[in-house]
Amino acid sequence: MSGRDVFGPAQRIIIKVGSALLTDAEGAIKHEWLDGLVDEIAGLRGRGKEVLVVSSGAIAVGRRRLGLGAGPRNRTLRQEESQAAAAAGQIRLAHAWQRSLARHDIPVAQVLLTTEDTEDRRRYLNARSTLSTLLRLRVVPVINENDTVATEEIRFGDNDSLAGRVAQMVSADLCVLLSEIDGLYTADPKVDKAAEHVPVVAAVTPAIERLAGATKTADGSGGMVTKIACARRATAAGCHVVIAGGKHVQPLQELENGARCTWFTANAAPQTARKRWIYGGLKPAGRIQIDAGAARALGRGKSLLPAGVTGVEGGFQRGDPVVVHDADGQELGRGLVAYSAADADLIKGRKSAEIETLLGYRGREEMIHRDDLVLTEGDQA
């Protein structure tokens, strides 16, 4: 995966930007560099790609503004100072992205996440739905950790980990980790001149993890270890990952021109990996019975609508996995349900247009969206 085919196969791309690339030693935003990257993002969108950005830099920018010691590599801040710096810096960081993207008339949205948003299934579905809607509306989401509310126990701690979770969440095809270093080496190249570059990693093994511990970066709070962790999670979700040097004013063009980098390859497409996870990795929390018409619709690749549901069993909540079966009890598939058991029971057999009247709020039209549904025969492979 080198040369000009880098972005060709990818439809949904995550670009992760580290603090040391986006801000200078004093914590000021490098607008010329940002504009160069945004020009490339506009180019990708012009080629029909969807782009999400995971951007570090809020604490580095905020600490400068608050006089807490400029730059990402000065004294370690106390947690409350970091959170104050994040609060002050995030608004400036978002404005910088907004200003740069506005040059191409591209709308931008700020999305702040914590680990709880990616681990609690209902919050995960909300975040996934929001990001999917933003992409459908041709908006570039700029994502960062919600440092102002996260405790040490629920922090990502670095945006490499966040990028990996977002890749999993949105079923991305490619995650580009722009860094101060141009990939994985057999040793720290700043210390060991004999260190060899590793161009392709087919699987994240213990041996690869040991190499990561030997390779250092100054990229904010992350490092090669966190980039490998990102690659492990993302590739398991069907997303290729590339670690590339980001110092050039247009780093993505450098990557397409064949610049040195390290690729981590996924062995399944994102949707295939996601459906395997739904079918085999989750314990069902209930059952939903459907009629023959709904069963035929599912066989044609349609979503499950409330009108086709005839029975609800179990105490499941929104986002829980459920078994879908016919009137004879034969399992037809498994999926993540969009309603709790109580609400599902109220709207079963009814048209989607009636949901708001029945429940008092406007929920999803589908009981189970086709992207969250795996048929028992053939669809989980």
Beta strands, then each sheet from edge to edge (+ up, - down):
strand 1: 12-17
strand 2: 50-55
strand 3: 108-113
strand 4: 140-145
strand 5: 174-179
strand 6: 184-185
strand 7: 197-198
strand 8: 200-201
strand 9: 240-245
strand 10: 261-264
strand 11: 286-290
strand 12: 309-314
strand 13: 321-325
strand 14: 331-336
strand 15: 373-375
sheet 1: 3+ 4+ 2+ 1+ 5+ 9+ 10- 8-
sheet 2: 6+ 7-
sheet 3: 12+ 11- 13- 14+ 15-
end
